[in-house]
Each structure stands twice: as structure tokens, then as C-alpha cells.
Amino acid sequence: MAKPVKLSNGRYWRTQTQALEHFKKMLARYNIGEKVTDSSDHDDLSALLMRYDSVMLANEETKTGAGIDYFSKQRNVGEGWSTDGFHVHRIDGTSIDFSYISAVKIESPP
């Protein structure tokens, strides 16, 4: 059974696969270190993070933190791996990476 993805900004996909493809294409449009400048992309990423944060436990840090300033594409590097991804830059000057894949696949409240 297909799992639809609905965001608070009105964006809707009939399947998670369609939503994942949307965000994959969005990521590909930007270069490493580049700020997300398209307002529609910013709105979709903000709504995606709100979806993710809506299911966080009370004692867990949200990805939006103090509030969203902007998004960028960055290279995430770990031991033996690297991948490109989005980072949220918060109004308090902090930033954190997030997985659009995890955010799309998270079970959101009805």
C-alpha cells in the first residue's frame, strides 16, 4: 500500500517514492556549500522539517531548533563514507544536517 506524504505547506505526493524523488532532484540543483535560494524549495524543506519535528519526543532536540534562517547543501563525512545532504541553518547561528529521506519516511500524525 502506497504511503502518501502531505506537508503543512500544502505539498502532497501520493507515494513516498514521489516525495523522495522531488527532494533528490532539489538536492541535485544545488552545489556543495550553496544556499537554497528558491523560495519554493525553502518552503518545502521547512514544511518537511516541521513534519519531522512533529513526531520528536519531548526530550529530543528538534531540527528547527530556535527557528530556520536558511538551508544549504553540504557534504556530510563520516568514517569511510561521505554523502551530500541538506543542512538547516538556524536563527541562533547553529546548524545541523538532516536526512530528507528519514524525514519523508517518518510516520507523521494523522
N, C-alpha and C positions, 0 to 999 in steps of 0.2 A: 504494500500500500504506500503510495506517494505521500510524503510529509510536506505540506505547504509551509512556506516561510512568509510571514507577514511582519512588516516593520511599522513602527509608530508613525513614520512619515508618509504612510500610505503605499509604500512599495510592497508588491506581492509577487511571489513566484509559486507556481503550482507544485514544484518539487524542490527539494534541497539541491539537487543537481543543477537546476536552472539558476538558483541563487549563487551557488559556488562558482559557476561559470561567469556570472556577472562580476563578482568580486575578483576573480582571477584575471579577467580582461582589464578591469580597472587597475589592478596592480601593475600589469604589463605596460600601461600607458605612461607610467612614471619612471624616472631614473633614480638610482640609488642616491639618497640624500635630498631628493626633490620634495618640496612641499606640495601637498594635494591642493590644487588651486581651483579646480572645477567645483562650483557650489553644489551641484547635484551629487557629485562624489562625496563631498564633505557631509551633506545631509544623509546620504545612505550609510556612510561609516558611523556617523553619530547615532543614527537610529539602530544600527547593528550593535553598537556598544551598549545602548540602553537596553536592548533585548538581552544581551549577555548579563549585564549588571542586575537585571530584574530577578534573576534566579540565584544571585550570590547569597551566601549565608551572612547573617548579621556581623559575624566576626571576621569576615574576609574583606580584603581591600578591593574596592571596585576599580575597574579600568578607567572610568571617567574621573575618579578622584575629586579634586576641587572644582572641576569643570574643564571642558575641552577648549583649547585655544586653536589648535590645528592638527592635521595629520601629515605624516611623511612616509616615504618608502625608505627602508633601511635594510641593511644586511645583518641578519642575526647569525652569530657564530657560536658554536659550541665545540666540545671536544670531538673532533672527527666529522663535523658537519657544518654546513652553512646553508642558509635559505633566505630569500628575500621576503619581506613582510611589511606590514603597516605598523607604525608607531603612533601613539596618541601623545600629543604634547599638551600638557595641562596649563591652566592659567596661573598656577603657582610656580611654574618653571620646571616642574618634573616631567618626565616622560616614561613611557613603558610600551613594550611591544605587545601585540595581541594577535591571535590567530583568527583570521576571518573564517577559517574552516571550522574551528571549535565554536565560534560564535553562531555560525549558521546552523550547526548540528545540535546545539544545546536545546534542550526541551524547554520551550517557553510556556509561561502560564496561559491558560485559555483566554 
